[in-house]
Amino acid sequence: MPVKEEGTILIHTENIFPIIKKAVYSDHEIFIRELISNSVDAIKKRKMAAFAGDCVAADDEKIKISIDREHKTLTISDNGIGMTSDEIKKYINQVAFSSAEEFLEKYKQPDDGFIGHFGLGFYSSFMVAEEVEIITKSAKNDSQAIQWKCNGSPQYTLDESDKEEIGTDIILHLMEEEIEYIEPSRIKTLIKKYCDFMPIEISLEEEVINKMNPPWRESKQNLKDEDYIELYKYLYPFQGDPLLWVHLNTDYPYNLQGILYFPKISGRADWESGEIKLFCNQVFVSDSIKEIVPRYLLPLRGVIDSPDIPLNVSRSALQSDRRVKSIGNFIAKKLADKLKTLKKDETQFYADIWDSIAPFIKIGAMEDEKFAEQVKDIILYSTTKVPVEDNEENNGLVKSGSKTFTTLEGYKNRLTDENKKILYSTDEVSQSTALNMWTSQGKEVLKLDTVIDTQFIPWLEEKNKEINFVRVDSELDESIKDDSPEIADKDGNTKSETLKKIISSALNNEKVTVQIQNLKGDNSPPSLILLPEQMRRINDITALMEQKLPGLPEYHNLIVNSNHPLIQGLLKLNSNQIVIEGSSKSEEGQLASDIAIHVYEMAKLSIGGLENKDIAAFQNRNAELLGKLMKNFV
Ligand SMILES: Nc1ncnc2c1ncn2[C@@H]1O[C@H](COP(=O)(O)OP(=O)(O)OP(=O)(O)O)[C@@H](O)[C@H]1O
């Protein structure tokens, strides 16, 4: 016979009570947050009811914490709305019953700002107290004050009390093992931690402990820069001033206030832990909200205060929560808006702080498509272009200290040739020869030389497929070489062919491709090493996999500048020599060969490609060569 029945699941209070007391909250100390939150709510409710003419308003709203060492009690007193015996029976005796919804319904308040909603917080007091007393007098006219007592079992007593003032005292008789909470310093620390920005005065031993008035709840118009800086320094002492901040304030589609700061980072930013503090209705909840803001914003600091972030779910559930994701996106969008405004209205300031904010923006753009879309036009690049006063070309160029910044758009607008090519350098020192060669021809080069740029360049290329990004030392182009035809000598060889032979045979290394070029410009070097793009990338990846620094790839191109006096001299020196394979070389032939090797090693040295062990040999050859050359003059 099929069994068909409907019913109600029963809960044994004896079994569930210990679970509520111990397991709902993992951290014992939060009882203080819960009880003070209840007091704040009660004070707000009294204010609302008094406004509607249902009771008398309090003279001054306050919460008082008192300690009685002798009786080992901690008392939280407020002059809020209090409770009648019926309300005690309804909201305290019934676990998981909160008065918040009913109250809001009654006073037709849409957005409450009440802290408690679940009807559980009060029971956290049993985590630290063996007995809890409530002595309360309701603000409703002619209410009888009452006393409720419970020793942690599901039994309670309810009695009349002679309390005269409206409000509630919660008296905790502390357990022996929780006696630490009798210490004023411990309680003070906890109030500072959880209740610092609660809107009602909280005092302990006649001293007001909390700061109150959270600036993020103020309107922007009422705040000056000093107020923002003061809050930053208060929350993050000894960290210097922030770079800039964003004030968030929204009530749709979710309720969220906060102030986020870009810190001045010296050294490595912390991309792991997160330092933004999470509040819910001004009550501190957590020190790190890794799960809420996108990863690239983790080094930011400040406060997010939102009752819309679900706190009753696990952290991993938070990460996949759609609402939380959309809050994260909202925060990123607000930051992007602020940066766009800065770039537009405070261009100089934006350029001055660019190096500090660049890591957030570049990583953000790479990790988040939407963010990339918002910031792509405000990314700055340090450039070799020097702004000329009152010149149209200055469009988009901003000087900051020793640097000049441009946008990608600005660079593109200055390009004159058809071939859309963006030149960049990743290391001003090791690429200086190639870099100078381009700049001396009037070419603009972007300096993409931070650690993040190694990943950012491929991203840029991907996003700007119509443009060719070329590293300064990867290839030459028509603008810097002179390709006028050469005349062959009596043996049918051109100068270039002869030079190539001299140098190739001196180097005797088939992995080095020798190319002779007539480079334009007086400043062009006698030789330089070029690393064709693909070859260099493979080399970089291999080094990365082997966890080494990428050195000079074995296969590379040596460009020899036939326009340079040194190379022309080399050609002359060799012109009378016939080097027969296998036979010993004449003195001039040996000198020409030594110079050829030296020319190659100079090119290697300038890109940092000469290993330490080769430097001594290089110097010996240098001295020897100079010595030989001197012989002709002295
Ligand atoms: N100090 C107080 N003054 C007046 N009423 C109180 C006070 N403390 C608790 N209450 C009443 O008891 C109810 C239950 O409190 P409890 O702390 O268990 O839950 P809550 O504050 O409503 O929600 P949460 O579990 O989210 O904190 C409250 O909704 C309120 O009506």
The ligand as an ORCA input file, in Angstrom:
! r2SCAN-3c Opt
* xyz 0 1
  N      18.073     45.494     22.662
  C      16.867     45.203     22.146
  N      15.862     46.072     22.235
  C      14.644     45.816     21.685
  N      14.361     44.669     21.025
  C      15.318     43.745     20.929
  C      16.615     43.958     21.461
  N      17.365     42.851     21.186
  C      16.565     42.011     20.496
  N      15.346     42.538     20.328
  C      14.211     41.935     19.617
  O      14.452     40.548     19.467
  C      14.401     40.193     18.067
  C      15.347     39.050     17.801
  O      16.682     39.492     17.958
  P      17.872     38.731     17.281
  O      19.134     39.422     17.582
  O      17.794     37.284     17.686
  O      17.518     38.816     15.749
  P      17.521     40.049     14.759
  O      18.355     41.133     15.336
  O      16.123     40.383     14.425
  O      18.194     39.390     13.469
  P      19.702     38.861     13.265
  O      19.715     37.428     13.583
  O      19.896     39.118     11.809
  O      20.561     39.687     14.153
  C      14.723     41.466     17.351
  O      14.189     41.453     16.036
  C      14.056     42.518     18.227
  O      12.678     42.590     17.957
*
